[in-house]
Amino acid sequence: MEIKYWSDYAKYLVLSDRSNCKLKGTFIHYLNFKIVIELLNRISYTDKLTYSYGNDIYKRNVDSTEGRSILNNIESCKWNDVTKKILLVASQLKLQI
């Protein structure tokens, strides 16, 4: 089956396998992963130096170009040094993915 027909959770599971256990692969971690993806979508198309989550304001760990690259890599289930930067955003938010 082509990757474009996979569910988001299936893509997450493949990505977690390719990440050498950096992503945990459970459904709870997937839900946190979706939160980080939503935030990356927001910060990837703005030049602001900060972003907000909940009631807190954070300094960006990735710039817009890196954010878009991370999102593209996730969509195609590629794990590399750029994709690994999603862990920086997740740890800043104190979310385990």
N, C-alpha and C positions, 0 to 999 in steps of 0.2 A: 504494500500500500504506500502511496506517495505521502510524503511528509505534510503536504498541504491539507490532507484529510485527517491528520492526527488531532486528537483533543489536546488542549493546553496541558492537561495533567500528563498525558502520554509524552509530550515533548519535555516536560519537566523531568519525568522519570529517565528518559534517554539522556538528557543533559546531566542529571545527577550521576548516572553511570559513567559518563565521559569525564566528569569532574574529579575522578579519583577520590570519591567520598567527601569532597568539599561541600556538596549539597547533600542533604540527608536522605531525601527520597520518600519521606512519609507525607501523608495528606496534611497533617498539621503544619509541617514545614512548607508544603506547597502553598497553603493559605497565606503564610507570611511572605513567601516568594511573590505572590500576586500583589501584595501591598507594595513591595519594593518595586515591582514592575510598573505599577500605577504611578509611583513617585518618579521613577526614571522617565516615564512618558511626559510627566509635567515638566521636569527640569531639563529635558533634552531639547526643548523648543523655546528656551528662554535664556537670556544672558545674565540673569540675576546671579549674584554671588551666594545667595542664601535660599533656603526653601523651608517650608513649615510642614510639620507633621504633628497632628494633635494640637497641643497648646505650646509646643516648643519650636524654636527656630534654629536651624542647623546651617553650618557653612558647607557648601558643596564639596564633595570629594572627587567628583568627576565633572568634566566640562561637557558642554552640549554635544560636541563631536563624539566624545567617548561614550556618552549616554546613548546616542543613536547607534553607534557601533555595537554596544552591548545588546541593545534591543534587537538588532539585525542578527547577531550571533545566536541569541536565544531563539529567535524565530526559526533559524536553520539548524538548531541543536549543535552549535559549534562551541567547544570549550577551549579557550586560549587565554593568554595574559590579559587581554582586554576584557573578556567576559568575566574573568576572575575579579575584576574591580566591583562587581555587584556585591561581593562580600564586604567591601568597605562601606557601602551604603547601608547594607543590612546591619552591620555591627554598630554603625553610628546610631541607628534607630533602635538598637538592642533587640533585633529580631533574629531568630535563628532560622536559617533557610537550609 
